[in-house]
Amino acid sequence: MSGVVSNRELRHFIHSREPRWRKLLQELVRIPSTFESEHAMVDRVVAYVEGLGVTVRRVPHHSHRLKDDVAAQPPFQRRPGPP
């Protein structure tokens, strides 16, 4: 398999999975996700992606390191670890 799909195949892929994506988005909207409290939402997305057979690797973060990264956008969580 070349990894390249036609527009028709792509449209079919998206359309056939639309109910699943809609359900996921509805679930995400219902999960409280205020700043520093978004962990439940991240956990739900991780579970969904893993359910698709994709390996998820969480990368820990630390606010003191993010502050030194010119590409990072504040505000930064005080709670260490992956979101």
C-alpha positions as CSV (number, residue, x, y, z in Angstrom):
1,M,0.0,0.0,0.0
2,S,1.4,3.4,-1.0
3,G,-0.2,5.5,1.7
4,V,-1.7,7.8,-0.8
5,V,-5.5,7.8,-1.1
6,S,-7.8,9.4,-3.6
7,N,-10.2,12.2,-2.8
8,R,-13.1,9.8,-3.1
9,E,-11.5,7.4,-0.6
10,L,-10.8,10.2,1.8
11,R,-14.4,11.5,1.6
12,H,-15.6,8.0,2.2
13,F,-13.3,7.5,5.2
14,I,-14.5,10.8,6.7
15,H,-18.1,10.3,6.0
16,S,-18.2,6.7,7.3
17,R,-16.7,7.8,10.6
18,E,-18.7,11.0,11.0
19,P,-21.1,9.6,13.7
20,R,-18.1,8.4,15.8
21,W,-16.4,11.8,15.5
22,R,-19.6,13.6,16.3
23,K,-20.1,11.5,19.5
24,L,-16.5,12.1,20.6
25,L,-16.8,15.9,20.1
26,Q,-20.1,15.9,22.0
27,E,-18.4,14.0,24.9
28,L,-15.5,16.5,24.8
29,V,-17.8,19.5,25.0
30,R,-19.4,18.0,28.1
31,I,-16.1,17.4,30.0
32,P,-15.1,20.3,32.2
33,S,-11.8,21.6,30.9
34,T,-10.8,24.8,32.5
35,F,-7.2,25.8,32.8
36,E,-5.3,23.3,35.0
37,S,-8.3,21.0,35.0
38,E,-8.3,19.6,31.5
39,H,-6.8,16.2,32.4
40,A,-10.1,14.4,32.0
41,M,-10.4,15.7,28.5
42,V,-6.9,14.7,27.6
43,D,-7.5,11.2,29.1
44,R,-10.6,10.8,26.9
45,V,-8.8,11.8,23.7
46,V,-5.9,9.4,24.6
47,A,-8.4,6.6,25.2
48,Y,-10.1,7.3,21.8
49,V,-6.8,7.4,19.9
50,E,-5.6,4.2,21.6
51,G,-8.9,2.6,20.7
52,L,-8.0,3.3,17.1
53,G,-4.9,1.2,17.6
54,V,-2.5,4.2,17.7
55,T,0.2,4.2,20.4
56,V,0.1,7.3,22.5
57,R,3.2,8.6,24.2
58,R,2.6,11.3,26.8
59,V,5.4,13.8,27.1
60,P,5.9,15.2,30.6
61,H,6.2,19.0,30.8
62,H,7.4,21.3,33.5
63,S,6.4,25.0,33.7
64,H,10.0,26.1,34.5
65,R,11.2,24.5,31.2
66,L,8.3,25.9,29.2
67,K,9.1,29.4,30.4
68,D,12.5,29.1,28.8
69,D,11.1,27.9,25.5
70,V,10.5,30.9,23.2
71,A,7.9,28.9,21.2
72,A,5.8,28.0,24.2
73,Q,2.8,30.2,24.9
74,P,1.7,31.0,28.4
75,P,0.0,30.5,30.7
76,F,1.7,27.4,32.0
77,Q,0.3,24.9,34.4
78,R,2.0,24.6,37.8
79,R,1.1,21.0,38.0
80,P,3.9,18.9,36.4
81,G,3.4,16.1,34.0
82,P,1.4,15.5,30.8
83,P,-1.9,17.4,30.6
